[in-house]
Amino acid sequence: MSATRERVLVTGGSGYFGSLLAQRLSEEGKDVVLFDLNPPGEERAHQRFLQGDIRDLALVRQACHGVDTVYHCVAQVPLARDRGLFWGVNRDGTRNLLQAAHECRVRKVIYTSSSAVFGIPRETPITPETPPAPAEEYGAAKLAGEHLCRDFAERGLDVTIIRPRTILGHGRLGIMQLLFEWIYQGRNVFVLGNGNNRYQFVHADDLASACILAAKRPGYAAYNIGAEQFTTMRQTLEALIAQTNSPSRVRPLPYRPAVTAMRLTSWLRLSPLAPYHWLVYGRDVFFDISAAKAELRWQPRWGYREMFVHSYQWYCQHRERILREKGRSAHRSGVKEGILKLLRWF
């Protein structure tokens, strides 16, 4: 790597968002170190891969050595449904990263948190003053990571927390792959209740821009990041169906019975859904993004229509490969329908 290029570290650099962010950083002239358990999907110029587990402090120290900025993206996502991994990776791994960054005198750390720290919002929009109140283990572990960020900020480490809404964009799979596959097949898709809950997403490109801008702003801060243009869950899905000329239709499921069934089938490991999915899918969940716009001079480019069509079209172009591949990160691979196959009969 060139000695004249700024050196940055992206933890979780082989995952969905981490790999996209790393590519943006390379394009901006940075030398990028990718730290991940899994190798990246492809080799790129000005990127170096360091294989390791975020729970291994010695390896994390090695990754932070000589680095100017760290983008901490590694996480066990809700799909993992593993309490031990949530706390071991999302809390303890974050402690390792912050400790190593502090020891190595890293200039800036960007911690990618989650809107799950707010659980089921009592009021919307969620503002910078809204107190976090996670409703399940994943959100609680991510909030513990935020607390560690504040602790290390008090010790002199410059940290900024970025909380994204549900991420979309080219290559985003996971649970979204089921939605895209159902629309591809012309099957019905479902909302909880009437689907009139306002639900915000964010495009990965806009999220990457927010992270890069935050890295340039000194001082501890926390920013909520989401699309500026969003609507109800029903209207979002209907817009995607209309844009793709799919024969699919949006169908309602009775709220309480559906949530009960989602809980039970997930507990029995019959469904890919995790607690966060049934807790918020039928709720109003959206951020006030004015602080990020004002302080970072960040402006989201993608609205809900464009980001869904963009994500869906990418899926259609790569569908055959996606259905064959296994073993990649949760948001870069498809999931099995499990008992959700039964929904095709409703």
N, C-alpha and C positions, 0 to 999 in steps of 0.2 A: 504494500500500500504506500501511496505517496506521502512523504513527510509534510507536504504543503497543504494537503487536504484535511479538513476537519474530520476527526474520527468520532463516530457515534456508535452506540450499542443499542440494538433492538432485541430485547428478550422476547421469546416467543416469535422469533423472526421467520419461522417456517409455517406459522399458522396463518389463518386467513387475513386478518387485519395487519399483523406484523409484517407479512411478506409484501403487502401493498405499500405500507408505510416505508419499508426499507427501499423499495423501488423508487418511491418519490424522493427519498433522501439521496440516493445514488444519482438521480437525475439532477439534483440541485448541487452536485459537486462534493458530496460527503463520501468519506470512506466508511463503510458500514460493516460492523461485526454482528453477525446473526448468532444468537445464543438460543439453542433449542435442543430438546431430546431427539427430535426427528430432523433429518437433513432436508434442505430446501428442495422444492420441486425442480429447480433448474439453477445452473450456475450463471451469475451475472457479474459484469465488470464492476470493480470497486466494492465487491462484497466478499467477506470471508466468513466461513461457517465454523463455529466452535460448538461442538456437541457437549451437552452437559445438562444436569438437572438443577433447577433453580433452588432445590433444597440442599445442594452441596455448596457450602459457603466457600470452600477453597477454590472451586471452579468458578464461582461467581466473582470472587476477587480477581482471578486471572482474566475474566472477561472484562472487568471494569478498568483494568490497568491501562493507563495512557488514554483513556476515553474522555472526551469533553462533555458529551451529552448522552444521557441514557433515556430511552423510551421503553418503559416497562410494560410490555403487552402480554407476557405469559400469564395464563390463567387456566384453571379448570372451570369450564363453562357449565351452565345448568344441566346440559345433556348428560354430563358425567354421572350425576345422581350418586356421588360418592362423598359422604361427609368427611372422611379422612383426607381425601385429596383436596377438597375445598379448603380445609384449614391448613393442611400441609403445604400446599402450593400457594394459595391466594393470600394467606396470612404469613406463614413461616417463611415461604419463599420470598415474599416482599420484604420481610425483615432482613433476610440475607442480602438482598439487592441493595437496600438502603444502607446497611452496615458497610458493605463493600464500597459503595459509591462514596460514602463519607470518608472511609479510610483512604481511598484513592484520590480524594479531592476532586471529584467530578463536579463540573460547573453547574449542571442542571439535570434534574430528574423529572420526567413526565410520567406520571402514574395513570394508566388507563383503568379507571374504576368501572362502575356500572350504575345504571338507573335503578337496579335492583336494591340498592341501599335504601331507597325510599319505600320499598314494599308496595302496599296498596295505598295510593295517595288519598288523604282525606279531602284535600282541596287541590284544584288545578287552576292555573298552571303551577308546576313545581318551580319555586324560585330559589335564589341563593339562600334565603332565610328559612326555607322549609327544613324542618329537622328530619334527619334520616331515621327510618323506622323499618328495617328489613323484616320481611315476613317469612323467610325461609333461610336455609343454611348457606346457600350460595351468596345471597345478599349480605348476610351477617359476616361471612368471611371477607367479602370485598370491603365492607365497612371497617373491619378490623385492620385491613391494609391501609385505609385512609387514616385511621387513628395513628398508625405507625408513621405515616408521612408527616403528620403534624408533630409527632414527637421528635422526629429527626430534623424537621425544620427549626424547632426550638434549639436544637444542638448545632445549628449553623448550615445544614444542608439545604440547598435551594430546590424546593419541590413544588410542582404544580399538579393538581388532580384534575383529570378530564373524565367527565361522566357522560358517556354516549347513550342515546336511545338505541332501540333495536337497529342493528346495522344491516344495510343492504348494499348491493353493488355487484359488479361482475365477479363471478367466482364464489359468491356467498351461497352456501348450501345449508347443511344441517336440517332443521325443521322446515326451512323455506323450500328445500328440495321437494318435500311432500306436496306443498301447495303448488309448486310449479309443475310437478308430475301430474297431479290431478287435473290441472287446467290443460296441460298438454293432451291428456287422454279425454278431455271433455267431460270429466266427472264433476259433480256438484262440490262446492266448497262451503264451509260452514262458519257461522258466527254464533256467539253465545248471546241469547236473548234476541233483541231486535237488531243488534249490530250497530246501534247509533252512538256507541262510545267513541270519543275522539282519541285516536291512537297515532302517535308520532314515531317516525323512523328517522334514520340519518344515513346518507350515502357514505360509503367508506372513504371516498375521495374528499368529501367535506370534513370528515372526521380527521383525516390525515392533515389537512390544511390547518385545522384548529390545533392539533398537537405541535406542528412545526412552528406556528405563530407563538404558541405558549412557551416554547423553548427559547424564544428570543426575548421574552419578557421576564426580567428578574423579579424575585420575590415570591413568597408562598401565596397560592391562590387556588381556588376550585371553580371549575366552569362546567355548566350543564350544556350539552351539545345535541342539537336535533335539527330537523328540517324546519324551515320557516313556513313552507306550504304543506299542510297536512289536513286530513279530514277524518270522517268516521271510518271505522273498520269496514262497514258494509260498502260505503262509497269507494273506498280504496280498492277493495276486491272487485267491485263492479267495473271500475275504471280499467283495471288490468284485463278483465275478461273482454270488455268491449274493444280495447286496443289490440288484442290478440285474435279477435274473431273466433273465440272459443265458444262452443255450445254449452259450456259450464254455466251453472246458475248458483247464486248465493242463497243458501237455505239457513233458516234459524234453527237453533237447538234450544229447548227450554233450559234456562240458565242453571237453576239449582240441580236438577237431575243430571245435566251434562257435567257439571263440575264434580258432583259426587262420583259419577262414572269415571271421569278422568283421574281422580284421586285413587280410586280402587284399582283400576287397571294399571296405573303407574306403580303402585305399591306391589302389585303382583308381577311386575316386570313384563306385562303384556303389551305395553304401549311405550313409545319412545318419549312421551311427554314427561316433563319435570314439573315440580311444584310451581316454579315461577310462571309457567305457561298458563296453568288454569287460574292462578291468582290474578293475573293482569289482563289476559286476552280479551275479556269482556268489560274492562274498566276504562275510564278516562285516564290516560297516562300521557302527559306532554309537559315539556319544559318551557319556561320563559328563558329565551336565549339572549336577552338584551345585554347582559353583562359581558358575555363572550364577544358580541358584536362591538360593543363600545370599547372594551379594554384591550382586546386582541386585534381589533379592526378585521374581524373575521366575518365573512358573508357566505352563507350556504348557497350553492349553485343549484342543487338538485331538489325538485319538488317531488311529491309522492307519486305522481303519474310517471314522470321520467325515470325515477329510480327503479320502480317496479318493472316497467317495460324493459329497461336496460338489463336488469338482473335476469328477467325471464328469457329474453332473447339470447343472452349468454348461455343460459342453461340449455336451451334448445339446440344451440350450436355444438355443445359439448356433451349432450345427453348420453350418447352411447358409451363414451369413455367413463363418464361419471358412474353409470350403472355397473360397469365392470370393476372399477377400482375400489379398493378397501385399504384401511389402515392409515389414512391421512388424518389431520386434525379434525375435530368435531365439526367446525364450520366450513371445512373444505371438502367434506365428503357427504354422501347421501346417508339417510337413515332408513331403517326398516319400518314399514308401516305397523307391523304387529296387528293388534286387534282393531286398529283404525281402518283396516280393510273393510270392516263391516259397515262403515259409513256409506259405502257405495250403494247399499240397499235402501238408504233413506232418501 
